[in-house]
Amino acid sequence: MGCTMKYGPVVLSAGLTGLLSFCLLAVAIGTDYWYIIDVNKPNYTGSDDLSSHSGLWRIIEGANWSSVTPSFTANMSNLTEAERHLVGLHKVVVILLPLSLVLLVFGWIFGLVSSLASSPKLLAASASYFLLCSLFTLSGVSVYIKYSNQAMEEFQRTVAPENLVYVNVSFGWSLATAWLSYSLEVATGLLLMLAARITQMKGHYDSGVAIAML
């Protein structure tokens, strides 16, 4: 009886965390605050805002001007080896994260069917699937951090050191949202694994009761 009472809240929690992880990853992919460059140059009297923030698909420079990220517009033949490497890293990111988002949709459906069927094997398979999705998200976020750090290193080589004093760079809330999505994907997998264990224990308990009654 105890296992039966616990099963419902566990699978409900798994469904909510799975849905929330999808929503957060969708928000992260669609927003432009992955990387923020804040320029506070003293005595600057120009009308243009030198600060910028960027997402996976575009760079917002100033208040109203945006451009597509170089990975989609760059002429590869004119790039240096380091620049080609950066473009390659960015392409990996924009493949892994949307792929993870699509996989989460199927994972949520699979998890729902497994929960309704109360099958230990299906629940365990759903749990493994969500953990696999989390690896795609983790890989995408990790590659983006590597890409950003290397892009900043290239930028520092082309800018005078005295100008870098006025530049402050940081990762934004879009990246934090992706990290939170990853955490919830792992939580969903663990909750489904727990649900599979509860169902398995319940099956053993019911079998024991049936044998005892004989």
Secondary structure, DSSP 8 states (H G I E B T S, - for coil): -HHHHHHHHHHHHHHHHHHHHHHHHHHHHH-S-SEEEEE--TT---SS---EEE-SSEEEETTTEEEE-HHHH--GGGS-HHHHHHHHHHHHHHHHHHHHHHHHHHHHHHHHHHHHHT-HHHHHHHHHHHHHHHHHHHHHHHHHHHHHHHHHHHHHHHS-HHHHTTEEEEE-HHHHHHHHHHHHHHHHHHHHHHHHHHHHHHHHHHHHHHHHH-
